[in-house]
Amino acid sequence: MTITLKTKVTELQGVGSKYQEKLAKLGVETVEDLLLYLPRKWEDFSKITSIAEVRPPGAYCVEGSIWSIGNKRSARKRMTITEAIIADKTGTLKAVWFNQPFLIKNMKQGDEVLLAGRVENNFGTAQMMSPAYEKKSDKQKHLGKIIPVYKETEGLSSKWLRNEMSKLVKVIYSLKEYLPAEVLKRQGLIGYSAMIRQLHFPDNSFQLERARDRLNFDEMFLLQVAILNQRKALDQNRAIAIRFNEDLSKSFVKSLGFKLTNAQKKSAWEIIRDLERPVPMNRLLEGDVGSGKTVVAAMAALMVASDGFQTAFIAPTEILATQHYEGLKKMLEPFEVDVELLTGKTKKSERKHILKRLKEGEVQVLVGTHAVLKEEVEFWNLAFVIVDEQHRFGVSQRSALKKRSGSDGTMPHFLSMSATPIPRTLTLGVYGDLDISIIDEMPPGRKKVGTFVIPPEKKEDSYEFMRREVKKGRQIFVICPLIDDSEMMELKSVTAEYERLSRMIFPDLKIAMLHGKMRPEEKEKTMNGFAGGKTNILISTSLVEVGVDVPNATIMIIEGADRFGLAQLHQFRGRVGRGKFQSYCFLFTDSRSETVEKRLDAITKTSNGFEIAEKDLEIRGPGEVLGERQHGLPDINTKNLMNVELIKRTKTEAKKFLEKNNLDDFPLLDEKIKKYDGVASLE
C-alpha cells in the first residue's frame, strides 16, 4: 500500500480501532495530522555516560549488556519488582522497575541495551529508577539521541508515537512549502518538510534549534499576517471625518473641575486625530479602574456631536450602562448634547419616543446595553461607536457594531475601552490590527489600596477591622468563587458565606448576596441597594468584577483568593479605593503552597495592572488571560507571545510581504492563516 498524507491512520499497520479512538481524541485522523502532531519537548539522550562516571542523583543514559534480570514480589507493597544489572567496560549499575513483569521477556541476559533515566542513591548503592530502555541496533528510535516527547493520552505513549512516526519519514517530504521564498531567504529559515523531520527526528541540537526557530517564526508570522490583512481590509472602508473643535475641547476640560493626567491628554489627542481621518478608527483605550477612560471617551463624543453626528456608547450590563449614562449626561449636557439611555428596562412608551428622536437625529449620544444592537434601533447618522469592556461582548455582537454603516455606506469609528490591563507583549502580538491608547497613570490624590494576604488564624482580627469600618459608615465587598457549596472543591460559596456572616459573625449588620442565578431584576435591586448605602456588606461572585462604582466601599474581601488569576484579583481590588477614604483588600486563603504564596505576594507588592497582567500571562497562558471563547486564540505558545523580539521580527516580515503581495496568490499560505481568522479582539 502506498502511504500518502491523506491516508487514514486506520490504514496504517498496527493502528486498529483501539488506537483510532485514542488518536481521534488528539485530533489525528490522517497521516498528515499525525505528522503535524508535534512534540511538546525534547530530551537529550545523545550523550552516553560510562557507568563509572555516573554520580547520583542525576539523569543519565548508559549503554551496556544485561548481566542478569529477574522479577521478585514485594509482599509489603504487593507489587512486582524487576531488577537488572547492566555492565559496560567500566563497571556495573542496577536498574529497577515496578509492576512491569513483562520486561523479562523483552530484555534477556546478554542483550546489548541502552537505558536512560534518573539515578538515585539507595542505601549507598546507585540505582537507575524505572528507566526507559531500548535494545541496541543500527537505527535507534528512542535512546542514544535527542528524543521527542509528545503530549500523551491514556494508552498512547511517546514511545508508541515515536515508533509510528518512524514509519512515515519518507512521507514527510510530501509536505509542501507554504512560506514565500523571499521570506525564507530573508529570515534564513529551513524548509517546511525539513522542519517537520527535525522536530520528530533531530539529527543534533543545532538542527533541532533551527527547526524550533522555524516553528516559532511560523506561528507568530501567520498570526501577524492574519491580523495585518484584517487591518488592510478595514482600511479600505470609509468613515466620516470628524472636525476637531479646539475651543470646545478647551471649554470641556475647563468644565471638569479637575486636571486631566498627561496619559488622558495623550489618549484623547490620539482618538481625536483618528476621528479626523476618513477611514474607520479601530482603537483600544486601556487603563486601570479609576484611571479616567470615560472622560476621554466623553470628549471624543462631544467632538462628534459638535460636528452634527451621533455616538453609540455600549456597556455589557444595565448597571454599568446606567452609571455611564449619568456620568456622560453630567459632563455633556452643559454643552447642549442630548444623551439618552436605552436598556431592556426602558418603558415601552419611553423607548418608542427615544427611538423616534434617535432616527430624526435629535439624540446625539445613545447609551445602552446590547439592546442598542437590535434592528429596530435606527440612527440618523451614526459616526462613532464606543464599547466599554468589549471582551464581554461576543464576536458576532462586535462584528454587528462595526458593520453598522450609515446611509452613505460609511462605517462608524470604533473605540473599545477595557479596565483589564492586557500584557504589553499581547498588545503587540494579538492586537496588531488595533491602535492602542494606554492610560497608565491615576488621577492625583487617589490613595493606594492596602493589600494583605490573610491566613486562617488571622481571620478573626480582620472581622473586627471590618466592623470598625462599618461603624465609620463604610461598606464591604466579599467575593466567593462558587454560588453553592461544593464537596469537590472546599471553597467558600456565596450562599454558605451569606448564612455564616449574617447569623454568626455580623448578625446586627445588613448583608445581601449577589450571584448569576438571580433574576436580572433581583440583581439590579441588590446592587442598587448596596450602591445607595442600604446594605453594609455585599457577598457576591465575580459579577462585581466589572462595572460597579461604590465610592463608599472601602474593604474588598476575596475568599479562596488562590483560585483566581492575578489580573482578576486586581480587578476585584479596583472596586474599592474609588472614594476619598483609605481602602483595603484582604486575600483569604487556606493554601500553604509556595507557588500560591509567590503569586499572592506579587499582587500585594504592586498596584500596576500591566505588571500584574504580564505575571498572569506567564503563569496561566493567553487563553485564560484573554478568554478563549471571546478571542478564539489558536493554541499559541505562551513564550512566543511574550517574546518581543520574535513579535517585532515577524510583524516586520508580515508587513513587507503584504506590501508587495496579495494572499490570493499564495493559496497554501492563505489556508494556514485561516485558523487565525477572528483572532483579533474586535473582529
Stockholm file with secondary structure:
# STOCKHOLM 1.0

chainA/1-683         MTITLKTKVTELQGVGSKYQEKLAKLGVETVEDLLLYLPRKWEDFSKITSIAEVRPPGAYCVEGSIWSIGNKRSARKRMTITEAIIADKTGTLKAVWFNQPFLIKNMKQGDEVLLAGRVENNFGTAQMMSPAYEKKSDKQKHLGKIIPVYKETEGLSSKWLRNEMSKLVKVIYSLKEYLPAEVLKRQGLIGYSAMIRQLHFPDNSFQLERARDRLNFDEMFLLQVAILNQRKALDQNRAIAIRFNEDLSKSFVKSLGFKLTNAQKKSAWEIIRDLERPVPMNRLLEGDVGSGKTVVAAMAALMVASDGFQTAFIAPTEILATQHYEGLKKMLEPFEVDVELLTGKTKKSERKHILKRLKEGEVQVLVGTHAVLKEEVEFWNLAFVIVDEQHRFGVSQRSALKKRSGSDGTMPHFLSMSATPIPRTLTLGVYGDLDISIIDEMPPGRKKVGTFVIPPEKKEDSYEFMRREVKKGRQIFVICPLIDDSEMMELKSVTAEYERLSRMIFPDLKIAMLHGKMRPEEKEKTMNGFAGGKTNILISTSLVEVGVDVPNATIMIIEGADRFGLAQLHQFRGRVGRGKFQSYCFLFTDSRSETVEKRLDAITKTSNGFEIAEKDLEIRGPGEVLGERQHGLPDINTKNLMNVELIKRTKTEAKKFLEKNNLDDFPLLDEKIKKYDGVASLE
#=GR chainA/1-683 SS CCCCTTCBGGGSTTCCHHHHHHHHHTTCCBHHHHHTSCCSEEEECCSCCCGGGCCSSEEEEEEEEEEEEEEEEETTTTEEEEEEEEEETTEEEEEEEESCTTHHHHSCTTCEEEEEEEEEEETTEEEEEEEEEEECCSSCSSSSSEEEECCCBTTBCHHHHHHHHHTTHHHHTTSCCCSCHHHHHHHTCCCHHHHHHHHHSCSSHHHHHHHHHHHHHHHHHHHHHHHHHHHHHHHTSCCCCCCCCHHHHHHHHHHTSSCCCHHHHHHHHHHHHHHTSSSCCEEEEEECTTSCHHHHHHHHHHHHHHTTCEEEEECSSHHHHHHHHHHHHHHHGGGTCCEEEECTTSCHHHHHHHHHHHHTTCCCEEEESGGGGSTTCCCSSEEEEEEETGGGSCHHHHHHHHTCCCTTSCCCEEEEEESSCCCHHHHHHTCTTSEEEEECSCCTTCCCCEEEEECGGGHHHHHHHHHHHHHTTCEEEEECSBSSCCSSSCCCBHHHHHHHIIIIICTTSCEEEECTTSCHHHHHHHHHHHHTTCCSEEEESGGGGSSCCCTTEEEEEETTGGGSCHHHHHHHHTTSSCSSSCCEEEEECCCCCHHHHHHHHHHHHCCCHHHHHHHHHHHHCHHHHHTHHHHCCCSCCHHHHTCHHHHHHHHHHHHHHHHHCCGGGCHHHHHHHGGGTTCSTTC
#=GC SS_cons         CCCCTTCBGGGSTTCCHHHHHHHHHTTCCBHHHHHTSCCSEEEECCSCCCGGGCCSSEEEEEEEEEEEEEEEEETTTTEEEEEEEEEETTEEEEEEEESCTTHHHHSCTTCEEEEEEEEEEETTEEEEEEEEEEECCSSCSSSSSEEEECCCBTTBCHHHHHHHHHTTHHHHTTSCCCSCHHHHHHHTCCCHHHHHHHHHSCSSHHHHHHHHHHHHHHHHHHHHHHHHHHHHHHHTSCCCCCCCCHHHHHHHHHHTSSCCCHHHHHHHHHHHHHHTSSSCCEEEEEECTTSCHHHHHHHHHHHHHHTTCEEEEECSSHHHHHHHHHHHHHHHGGGTCCEEEECTTSCHHHHHHHHHHHHTTCCCEEEESGGGGSTTCCCSSEEEEEEETGGGSCHHHHHHHHTCCCTTSCCCEEEEEESSCCCHHHHHHTCTTSEEEEECSCCTTCCCCEEEEECGGGHHHHHHHHHHHHHTTCEEEEECSBSSCCSSSCCCBHHHHHHHIIIIICTTSCEEEECTTSCHHHHHHHHHHHHTTCCSEEEESGGGGSSCCCTTEEEEEETTGGGSCHHHHHHHHTTSSCSSSCCEEEEECCCCCHHHHHHHHHHHHCCCHHHHHHHHHHHHCHHHHHTHHHHCCCSCCHHHHTCHHHHHHHHHHHHHHHHHCCGGGCHHHHHHHGGGTTCSTTC
//
